[in-house]
Amino acid sequence: MKRHTLNIRKDDTVVVLSGEDKGKRGKVIKVLPDQGKVIVQGVHMIKKHQRPTASVREGGIVEREAPIYESKLMVVCPNCGSPTRISHKKTEDGMNIRICKKCGESIDKI
């Protein structure tokens, strides 16, 4: 499969743009670049039937987050607090950083 380059990284705050969870905000738990999907805390919850195993004592129906497509999400800028598109910029020391299109501040913690 083709590996996607995603603008969303782990520990970013994102907002859902479309679907059942439209408008919800959450923190990114895991990024799956091979699938172009992201797992967000409290978003796209599914019910999974869990069988009792050695690690999971009780079986039953467990609710957990499922992956959601990256195109349905938008990064929330930590500085201005609004959902924004991202531009990329190279610093003097050669690092690539993400820039908020609305306020012009860096999204990455340097």
C-alpha positions in Angstrom: 0.0 0.0 0.0 1.0 3.6 -0.5 2.2 5.4 2.6 0.4 8.7 3.2 2.0 11.8 4.6 -0.3 13.1 7.2 -0.4 16.6 8.7 -1.8 15.2 11.9 0.5 13.9 14.6 0.1 12.1 17.9 -1.0 14.3 20.8 -2.6 16.9 18.4 -6.1 18.2 19.2 -8.4 17.8 16.2 -12.0 18.5 15.3 -14.2 16.2 13.3 -15.6 17.9 10.1 -18.1 15.4 8.9 -20.0 12.2 9.9 -21.8 11.1 13.0 -19.3 12.8 15.4 -19.3 16.2 13.5 -18.0 19.0 15.8 -16.4 16.8 18.4 -12.9 17.6 19.6 -10.4 15.0 20.8 -6.7 14.2 21.3 -5.0 12.0 18.7 -4.0 8.6 20.3 -2.5 6.9 17.3 -1.7 7.7 13.7 -2.0 4.9 11.0 -0.2 6.4 7.9 -0.4 3.1 5.9 -4.2 3.4 6.0 -4.5 7.2 6.0 -6.4 7.0 9.3 -6.1 8.3 12.9 -7.5 7.1 16.2 -9.0 10.0 18.2 -9.9 9.9 21.9 -13.7 9.7 22.4 -14.5 9.9 18.6 -15.9 7.2 16.4 -16.8 4.8 19.2 -17.7 1.2 18.3 -18.9 -1.8 20.3 -16.6 -4.8 20.2 -17.5 -8.3 21.4 -14.6 -9.3 23.6 -14.0 -12.9 24.6 -12.5 -13.6 28.0 -8.7 -14.3 27.7 -5.7 -14.4 30.1 -5.2 -10.6 29.8 -8.9 -9.7 29.8 -10.7 -11.4 32.6 -14.2 -10.4 31.8 -15.7 -10.8 28.4 -18.7 -8.9 27.0 -19.3 -5.9 24.9 -16.5 -3.3 25.1 -16.8 0.2 23.7 -13.6 1.6 22.1 -12.3 4.1 19.5 -12.1 3.0 15.9 -9.8 4.6 13.2 -11.3 7.6 11.3 -10.1 9.0 8.0 -7.6 11.9 8.2 -9.6 13.9 5.6 -12.5 14.1 8.1 -10.3 15.9 10.7 -8.8 19.3 11.0 -6.0 20.3 13.4 -6.9 22.8 16.2 -4.2 25.4 16.7 -2.9 25.5 20.3 -2.3 29.3 20.1 -5.5 30.7 18.6 -7.8 27.7 19.5 -9.5 27.4 16.1 -9.5 24.7 13.5 -6.9 25.5 10.8 -5.2 24.4 7.7 -1.4 23.8 8.0 1.6 25.1 6.1 5.1 23.8 6.4 8.3 25.9 7.0 11.9 25.0 7.3 13.8 26.6 10.2 17.4 27.8 10.2 18.6 24.5 11.7 16.9 22.4 9.0 13.8 21.2 10.9 10.4 21.2 9.3 7.7 22.8 11.4 4.0 23.1 10.9 2.5 26.6 10.8 -1.1 27.7 11.5 -2.6 29.4 8.4 -4.8 31.6 10.6 -2.4 33.1 13.2 0.9 32.3 11.6 2.3 30.7 14.8 4.1 27.3 15.1 1.9 24.3 15.9 4.9 22.1 16.9 6.5 22.4 20.3 10.1 23.2 19.6 
